[in-house]
Amino acid sequence: SDQNKNSYKGMIDFKPFYLTADFNYEGLSSKNLFNENSILIDLINSEMLNNKNLSAKLNLNVKDITNINELKDLKLKILIEEGNIGFSESTIMWKKDLKIILDESFLTLDDGINLIGTIFLDFKNINNFYSSFQIQKEDRKDIKEISIDYVYNFNDKNFSFNNFKINNKQNIEL
């Protein structure tokens, strides 16, 4: 598809089954994407994507998240291999100040749908980031990078975090 705003390109091989596709959008709303009634959640719950014979490499590129003003430039990389679903190397920008990177991120279906991995917060302009939250200058820390291990449970809509590292130094107090 070659539309003015959105484009789709891909290839399907049937023996063995392999799908590769690039989806490019000017804007996309996140409002219903992770809703419990969304097609994405239904697809994951069906365990159809956990088929050992299914392989796919999908790239979703979105310039603007329409209902969240600060988020833009989503690059969601989905890799499906032998029943495993990964999201490593996916990124999104918060304004121009912060790049959010998913590393070693994958879905599990143990005790519901869980997204597990490490998130890196790479600060491009920490002062602009702080000013967005009106943090006093004397309270601002010089942060370049934050690394956090996380688990997000889609069923309970709960996040849990551990193993915090700030500027590559572990802080056990967090």
Sequence and secondary structure as in RCSB ss.txt:
>XXXX:A:sequence
SDQNKNSYKGMIDFKPFYLTADFNYEGLSSKNLFNENSILIDLINSEMLNNKNLSAKLNLNVKDITNINELKDLK
LKILIEEGNIGFSESTIMWKKDLKIILDESFLTLDDGINLIGTIFLDFKNINNFYSSFQIQKEDRKDIKEISIDY
VYNFNDKNFSFNNFKINNKQNIEL
>XXXX:A:secstr
 B SS EEEEEEEETTEEEEEEEEEEEE  TTTTSTTSHHHHHHHTTGGG TT EEEEEEEEEEETT TTEEEEE
EEEEEETTEEE TTEEEEETTTEEEEEEEEEEE TTS EEEEEEEEEES HHHHHHHTT  GGG     EEEEEE
EEETTTTEEEEEEEEETTEE TT 
